[in-house]
Amino acid sequence: MRTGLRATALIGMAVFATGCATGLRSSGRRAAEKATGPAWPVVTREHADLWLHGYAMITRDEAQVPVFRRGYRDSVEALRRRDKVVTSLDANHAKLAMLMAQNPEIANGQFLPLYFNSWDDMARVINAFVRAGGNLRDADPASRGQFALVASMFPTVQDREWLQLFTQSLEDESAHFYHQYWIEQEQARRPVVVEVDSLWQSLRPRFQAFLTHTQQLNGQLVLSLVLGGEGRTVNESPEHNILMVTLPESRNGTAEAIYGFAHEAVQTIANTAINDNTTAADQRSGIAGGYAPTTAVRGAAMLMDRVAPEFLDGFMRFYLRQAGVTPPATNVEATFTSTFPLPTAIVADMSRQINTALGGT
């Protein structure tokens, strides 16, 4: 899914996070900033995973296609109990959850780390923003765009209170649990990252016409320990995009990252199809918005069918499992379309857009 509504208006003012993260460690090849560099490198980012981990631990993800990996919270809580870990995130859990319940738009802040190179960079801006009471006039010129971005996600006094407490809690969480956990997971899954990179670079030329048409020429494919079938995407410019998707648990699941990429890459045409085939009343009532998760899944299936049809069956099975549905042994497509139903007009519109993007081939 793309960056939230309040953040979208100020994307252009944000400083795009280029290259691999430092500070709280990140690994992966440097993003393509020059023509000689790799296109769409596969990377991992500890500071982004830490931030999303915090959200995963204080929220109940009940969406049909969950943002967070199924079982993530329970598995991490089991590890913490085993090791008798207690941090400020535990101590502040009730208050953080209560403030989020009062203002669900705080969830838009999940996209924030994708605009920063490291935890240190992000924490510096957050702390200055909180000290300034959200007043953009108190930002130094170099940080004004980042201030504006944070303000778009956390505009109220209550939001800033939550942001300050959440950031402080994650600092303690990292020091006493998450940093070591992330390093261990990163080392264990390094062969998976390598496999994903190899598969992605072999398939990327097939996606290129679509990516060019949708103004997603270059960027980073970020693999996350925390995310499930719903990714997190920032499109800052045609050359600067970040698509954050699930990091498969084993080499047997390598293609899951490609499924996630297709799901995120198709968001633009999915949104267009919804807007063009719903009424103003539908949009005001929330009916149109309710189509968004299903439209992304169905659109991504169409894209996979066009550019990498040998992976379509695996794609449908993956997203059925994400929805809590056991894939049948046969006739997967029927179960898939009934699990993710859409108005015919939206389906036809996405098919037309994908056909156009791929040059009518």
Steps between C-alpha positions, in 0.01 A plus 500: 500500500612852428573768752193621692275790404647764726853413395425499129456874469849566627699222336674747274636692798653194664862405468504168319692225671771403254752223550518246778416595856767551761474556876266216598648268242369432154636272231466469127645665195497877463203644314550594137586868500718478191446336166782257578336377820263205536136563418248427775748344746372271774581629850401465866458784750516447872362840598191451282443152641537631856239769434253255346574250778380763748175543311455124470538452875238759600231444237269217401523450126161367392507591131423232244851546364698584813769764511709296741617145445250249635615378839769769530379650825439163668838361395687807624308507827592134555869583455474792740331286763765231460779753549310695769524821295312805624554842340337840489289376209333261743466763771343751260297251298162588652545874456631472144214268404243729663624809314499307172143388563401862553667604173542210253671734251815460709539183294611726212826538690597147395645654184729744681824294510497458122594868473813467714838332460535390860349497845732779610382727217135430572527532878684831466219649292227352720657635819548845349142494370362412843714762675372762257142404570455421132576860401660493154647847552731355764653249259841567355486548121662163430235316702191699402381249242538215747321705767213554259481129427488407870240774556281355225495165679485630859323840485339525845629536855371150579676363193828655608459355848454156346796549264734601781398208721517253212848615395632483854348154547663372182840630605475280810349211302794508261760516775358209701351273238440599140848586377639159594186327372525681166870418459437132569208489256696693238788254519269198490309632200794636303480204256132586444587863425758383246244268338240777484751735340592239239137421416398865496781610271416216261132603492541878513534549121153350460357763734692790346238616249239509775733679740592756236135565413409549866797731566685253721826490308733428788514458874555240768329172578521485880444165672337517842487249785175658619278545195255247360301519179440875523815698431603859560586723204634851450513648149705819529583533130536272196862428596442482875258233621506272801288185500520316832367144497522178698833324549424131440574267787687250285643453153192296411298820526732720293227595253288654781711815477421527129131457575528786748678717246224446244239581765669831579595593144142472379358746755488795257282326245290343776421841646420638155262212431319560828471875449377464142239237579343622822273794568569804714251357748695172509818694569343707777343198668819295501371235260766592245776489759382157604583368155867604527652189666316258272571708189874491570498122537294442186702753299826341608369158392423645155848648481664172601291317242628734230868526590576174687212256451698211641473671842125573489393182679750566779384861523136401544587236758714748696225762520236241587719397793542866592121525512482197727364274226652157434569477126324208330697232322334595170300787352691759702382787280134450591579510871726801448239709315227411750728591790590833339179608322486825302250681276544399137565858393802534730644169382455599133657841560810350659533249219486783246761704689739207530459424132580864417801505734642189333456646156190303413696176481 
